[in-house]
Amino acid sequence: EPVIMDVAKIGMTQNRLSTQVENGPDKIYVAGIPYSLTNAQIQELLESFGQLAGLCVVREKGYAFCQYVDVSKTDLACEGLNGMTVGSQTLTVKRANARPSGNVPANSSADLESSILAKLGGLTGALNPMGDGMVRPSRILVLLNMVKKEELLDDTEYEDIMADIRGESELHGKVLSISIPRPNKNDPDAIVPGLEKVYIEFASELDAIQARSKLEGRNFGDQTVGCEFLDEEKYKAREF
């Protein structure tokens, strides 16, 4: 199902970067950009998948070229952004020097996933780096390395952690619910699905994407926060 974004909600954070994008296999073509988007908003949208090395916006034509510092993000960004609705426009995102589509089988989505996995040895960044397969950005953001099992045993400490995480998360978007699986007090060593992970349900996919861009890589105590997305149906079913 296409991702729909409210243009007004895209932030205004922009770092300086080159406006020159050299030709090469990892140069990305982005078309269908609404004229109302600023360069800062375009940059923030693209950088939800990783830091850009260059961004050239051809505003009068409604398209742009970009390249990521980590070129392994190229396929992930194309897969995640292509077909996304931004305002009233639908984005077309692909490698600028991609081969003609006739060389690619029509039912190649599974092959694409296998190809990406083979190249990267697992998915990273905006896609789920630990799951069974590709997880597109969703309203469910999973935080890794935020909590430890021992901290979740005490009721008071658990409530404090829940309040702290909600307060931090609400700085980046509207939060509908938070779930932090707890160990069994009577059997702390029992296996609990999703233990030591934090599951946050945001009101929109854009809120979740923006939260990931702000939270991932931050230090929390002696750990570095990681992020991944979870399928919304799995969250509803508590399939952690």
Number of C-alpha atoms within 10 A of each C-alpha: 5 11 18 17 19 12 16 11 12 19 15 14 11 13 10 11 13 12 13 14 18 12 12 11 13 22 22 25 19 23 19 19 24 20 12 12 18 16 17 15 19 21 25 22 20 19 18 22 24 23 18 22 17 19 23 18 19 12 15 7 12 15 19 20 23 25 27 22 12 13 16 17 24 22 18 21 23 19 19 20 24 17 18 19 20 21 15 13 16 20 18 17 23 21 20 16 13 12 9 7 8 7 7 11 9 8 8 10 11 11 12 14 17 16 13 19 16 11 11 12 11 17 24 19 20 24 25 22 19 13 13 9 15 23 18 19 24 21 23 29 27 23 22 20 17 19 20 13 16 13 15 22 15 12 11 11 13 17 12 11 17 16 13 11 16 17 12 12 22 14 12 19 19 15 20 14 12 19 15 19 18 22 21 14 11 7 8 13 10 10 10 13 13 18 17 20 22 20 22 24 24 24 15 19 21 24 26 26 25 19 21 26 20 14 18 17 13 12 13 12 10 8 13 14 18 20 25 26 28 25 17 16 10 11 17 11 8 12 12 15
